[in-house]
Amino acid sequence: MASRRTTYDFIDLFAGIGGFHLAFNNTKRAKCVFASEWDPAARLSYEKFYGKSDPHLFKDIGTPKSKFNRDITELKTDMDIKGVIPAFNILCGGFPCQPFSQAGKKLGFSDTRGTLFFNVERILSVRSPDVFFLENVRGLLTHGGESSSPGVGRTMEIILDRLFKPAPEGLGYHMPVGFDGRRAGYFVVKASDYGVPQHRPRVFIIGFKDPAAADAFKPPKPVDIGISNPSALAEILGGSKRSKVFFDKNGKKERRVGFTLRCGGKGSGIDDRRNWEHYWVQERPGSEIKPLKINESHGLRLLGFPPDFKFPERVGKTQRMKQLGNSVAVTAVEAWANAIIAALDSGKGR
């Protein structure tokens, strides 16, 4: 077998504030060679944080040479894709979740944002990378009505067919080995099982070009943070290990895993079933249990971003919370990124 390569090149589609980017950077085995994000406020946040670590991405912004792309739908032809997106090994992307989420209208492929999956498919077809790593909300699994595939709705069936069926029906990628030893094209992953005290269930869709890499893939073992580090949520919200977070003001039952950060549903009362931004917090033993509304600092920590991540001053509070609601959980993606890289290392010719 050839010696292990040092790094793998990845692209970061629908980049948001760069959760995928940070996760793969943290592996020390990957380099971002292209990123794309259309939202102007998110672009500001992305460039501020990655401008120093990845300056090559931000040269020639506003020109066809730019590696910080604004809109992949403008890449209309195979030549457009080859001319703008360099060769790479790993495609990452949390394609827009609103068309499939509980918080959205669930229009799926009828929503323009829902059809962005097909732009991802075309990039995969043209560039044929070693692996893709896609993320979306859990609602994607059942969206679109009944299908002929067990456990998924019609929308997910279409996505899986287009990615994994042999040509010409699909791209011919290979499903990795799942937790039970059987092939699995997707996994339901909770952020709270991978290092942060936030529920945040998401669908990870992973496929390998090399069947040997797919065979070698070992999904990272989930560890419930509510058990492994029961004070993690209280430390973030209350400020110390002596703090506690409760389900209600009575303080009879502790909450150890937080709500999923979202974009919609803001303004719901603390006792409303739609609430995700308010908690009952006791800062220290014997002190009053008070309501707390989370802020951007809490949100960043609940997603696994480091202390040095700072939003630009030009990005307002509402936009900051929206960007956090759209982000991936960095620690969860990092765990799976390491597993993907290990599988690529084990594949043929690596």
Beta strands, then each sheet from edge to edge (+ up, - down):
strand 1: 8-13
strand 2: 30-36
strand 3: 68-69
strand 4: 90-93
strand 5: 131-137
strand 6: 186-190
strand 7: 201-208
strand 8: 244-246
strand 9: 278-282
strand 10: 290-293
sheet 1: 3+ 2+ 1+ 4+ 5+ 7- 6+
sheet 2: 8+ 9- 10+
end
